[in-house]
Amino acid sequence: MRRLPGDPGPLRRVRYTLGFRLPRENLDWVRHDLTDAGWRTRLVVRHIALMIPVSLALALLPGPWWVRLMVALLAFMASTLTVAVSADDLRRSRLHRHGLEVPPGQRR
């Protein structure tokens, strides 16, 4: 897989995943990430990568093993479903945060 112009390094990708704004030199990459085919899948996969450590931390809380497992699964599944359902709004917000607009012809 070839790197795109303005492709952020690993630390900037982590910041981007956490919702922070990237510098101007990464705007082409952000535009591609949020408007190219597969943007919805990338958004959900990024969220899953973020939720795995959170769910593991929830599973380490004290209590019976089945309660800890259910709490971790509930957090993971509920947040992933929420991100999948509101992907259009999340994309629009992230585009706005970077000073970009949704391309014409794509969903608002």
C-alpha positions in Angstrom: 0.0 0.0 0.0 1.5 3.3 -1.0 1.5 6.4 1.2 -0.5 9.4 0.2 0.9 12.9 0.1 0.5 14.4 3.5 0.2 11.0 5.2 0.6 11.7 9.0 3.0 9.6 11.0 1.9 7.2 13.7 1.6 9.8 16.5 -0.5 12.2 14.4 -2.7 9.3 13.4 -3.3 8.6 17.1 -4.2 12.2 17.6 -6.5 12.1 14.6 -8.2 9.0 15.9 -8.8 10.7 19.2 -10.5 13.6 17.4 -7.7 16.2 17.3 -7.1 18.4 14.3 -4.1 17.7 12.1 -1.8 20.4 10.7 -2.3 22.0 7.3 0.3 19.8 5.6 -2.0 16.8 6.3 -5.1 18.3 4.7 -4.8 16.3 1.5 -4.7 13.1 3.5 -7.6 14.2 5.7 -9.7 15.0 2.6 -8.9 11.6 1.1 -9.6 9.8 4.4 -13.1 11.4 4.8 -14.3 11.6 1.1 -12.7 8.7 -0.8 -14.5 5.3 -1.2 -14.4 3.4 2.1 -14.4 6.4 4.4 -17.2 4.9 6.5 -15.3 1.6 7.0 -12.1 3.5 8.0 -14.1 5.5 10.5 -15.6 2.4 12.1 -12.2 0.6 12.1 -10.5 3.6 13.8 -13.2 3.6 16.4 -12.8 -0.2 17.0 -9.0 0.3 17.4 -9.7 3.0 20.0 -12.4 0.9 21.9 -10.4 -2.3 22.2 -8.0 -1.0 25.0 -11.0 0.8 26.7 -13.0 -2.4 26.7 -10.0 -4.4 28.0 -9.6 -1.8 30.8 -13.3 -2.2 31.7 -12.9 -6.0 31.8 -10.2 -5.5 34.5 -12.6 -3.8 36.9 -13.5 -5.7 40.1 -16.5 -8.0 40.1 -17.6 -11.4 38.8 -16.0 -12.4 35.5 -19.3 -12.4 33.7 -20.3 -8.9 34.8 -16.9 -7.6 33.7 -17.2 -9.3 30.3 -20.8 -8.0 29.8 -19.8 -4.4 30.7 -16.8 -4.5 28.3 -19.0 -6.0 25.5 -21.8 -3.5 26.2 -19.4 -0.5 25.9 -17.8 -1.9 22.8 -21.0 -2.8 20.9 -23.0 0.3 21.9 -20.3 2.7 21.0 -19.5 0.9 17.7 -23.2 0.9 16.7 -23.4 4.6 17.6 -20.4 5.5 15.5 -21.8 3.4 12.6 -25.2 5.1 12.7 -23.9 8.6 13.1 -21.0 8.2 10.6 -22.3 11.0 8.3 -22.5 13.5 11.2 -19.0 12.5 12.5 -17.5 12.9 9.0 -19.2 16.3 8.5 -17.9 17.5 11.9 -14.4 16.3 11.2 -14.4 17.9 7.7 -15.6 21.2 9.3 -12.9 21.0 12.0 -10.2 20.8 9.3 -11.8 23.6 7.3 -13.0 21.3 4.5 -16.5 20.8 3.0 -18.4 17.7 2.0 -17.9 17.2 -1.8 -20.9 18.0 -4.0 -22.8 14.9 -4.9 -22.1 13.1 -1.6 -24.5 12.8 1.2 -24.7 15.9 3.4 
